[in-house]
Amino acid sequence: MSFLSSLTKFFQEQAGVSGTTQGLSSDPLPEPDDDNQEASMIRKHMIAHGRVQGVGFRYICTGIAHECHVTGWVRNNFDGTVEIEVQGAEHRVDRFIQELRTDAPGGNRWVRIDKLDITDIPLVYGTEETSFRAKHY
């Protein structure tokens, strides 16, 4: 069972909900273009507004990031928003964003994203970032 499936099952058990995972597609990710992989790499900075703190949203983001094979980080901001940076092949980053925009990201119906501000930012190179992680204050 994948990390995201385990996390979704946990939240469903807590809520007394059963059934299939909402919002996550079982479609396989397309393979990256190996001929020009770096040219397709992008990095996005996002601010999520809504009910995104105190509902497991950072851990949902981490699970989705692992499923999408992207790197970056997520952290709570003091103003109640959640800040995210994500990097990877363009189609993988797009898939990550698509999963966040579902009605129940990661199957968690308590998460509600009212607004997602997205901007392009420069790539992080080298060994500075090798995975996706939840940061703390």
Sequence and secondary structure as in RCSB ss.txt:
>XXXX:A:sequence
MSFLSSLTKFFQEQAGVSGTTQGLSSDPLPEPDDDNQEASMIRKHMIAHGRVQGVGFRYICTGIAHECHVTGWVR
NNFDGTVEIEVQGAEHRVDRFIQELRTDAPGGNRWVRIDKLDITDIPLVYGTEETSFRAKHY
>XXXX:A:secstr
  HHHHHHHHHHHHHT  SS SS          GGGTGGGEEEEEEEEEEE SSSSHHHHHHHHHHHHT EEEEE
E TTS EEEEEEEEHHHHHHHHHHHTSSSGGG TT EEEEEEEEE     GGG  SEEE   
